[in-house]
Amino acid sequence: MTIAIPSDTTRIFIDRARFVQAMTTAALQRHLNDQSLNAEVFEMAGRVGIDCLTIELADVVPVLKQHGLI
């Protein structure tokens, strides 16, 4: 699986402090999987990134907003 790079348009950055308050990386990954979204959650450079297919971006954003992460 390819890891996203900064120029990718499908990359979402989340405020790390808010993320830690809301849930762990594993919990968010499970939540995305429960909704059948093909997304990989990973920590990088003090932020949490979500690498997802462009077609799924519209599905991932509501999940993040639901948890108050974006």
C-alpha positions as CSV (number, residue, x, y, z in Angstrom):
1,M,0.0,0.0,0.0
2,T,1.3,3.4,-1.0
3,I,1.7,6.0,1.8
4,A,0.3,9.5,1.1
5,I,2.8,12.3,0.4
6,P,2.2,16.0,1.2
7,S,1.2,16.8,-2.4
8,D,-1.6,14.2,-2.4
9,T,-5.0,15.8,-2.6
10,T,-6.7,13.0,-0.6
11,R,-4.7,13.7,2.5
12,I,-6.5,15.0,5.6
13,F,-4.7,16.5,8.6
14,I,-6.2,16.3,12.0
15,D,-5.4,18.3,15.0
16,R,-3.4,15.8,17.1
17,A,-4.4,17.2,20.5
18,R,-8.1,17.0,19.6
19,F,-7.5,13.5,18.1
20,V,-5.9,12.2,21.3
21,Q,-8.9,13.5,23.3
22,A,-11.4,11.8,21.0
23,M,-9.9,8.4,20.4
24,T,-6.9,6.3,19.6
25,T,-5.6,5.7,16.0
26,A,-6.9,2.1,16.3
27,A,-10.3,3.2,17.4
28,L,-10.7,5.6,14.4
29,Q,-9.4,2.8,12.1
30,R,-12.1,0.5,13.4
31,H,-14.8,3.1,13.0
32,L,-13.8,3.7,9.4
33,N,-13.7,-0.1,8.8
34,D,-17.1,-0.4,10.3
35,Q,-18.4,1.9,7.6
36,S,-16.6,-0.1,4.9
37,L,-14.2,2.7,4.1
38,N,-10.8,1.6,2.7
39,A,-8.7,4.0,4.7
40,E,-5.3,3.7,6.5
41,V,-4.9,5.8,9.6
42,F,-1.3,6.6,10.6
43,E,0.7,8.9,12.8
44,M,3.3,11.1,11.2
45,A,5.3,14.2,12.2
46,G,3.1,14.9,15.2
47,R,-0.1,14.8,13.2
48,V,-2.5,12.0,12.2
49,G,-3.1,11.5,8.6
50,I,-5.7,9.5,6.8
51,D,-4.8,8.0,3.4
52,C,-7.9,7.2,1.5
53,L,-9.1,6.8,-2.1
54,T,-10.4,10.0,-3.7
55,I,-13.8,8.5,-4.3
56,E,-14.1,7.8,-0.6
57,L,-13.1,11.3,0.6
58,A,-16.7,12.4,0.7
59,D,-17.5,9.5,3.0
60,V,-14.5,10.0,5.4
61,V,-15.1,13.7,6.0
62,P,-18.5,13.2,7.7
63,V,-16.9,10.5,10.0
64,L,-14.2,13.0,11.1
65,K,-16.8,15.8,11.6
66,Q,-19.0,13.5,13.7
67,H,-16.1,13.1,16.1
68,G,-15.2,16.8,16.0
69,L,-11.8,16.1,14.6
70,I,-12.1,18.5,11.6
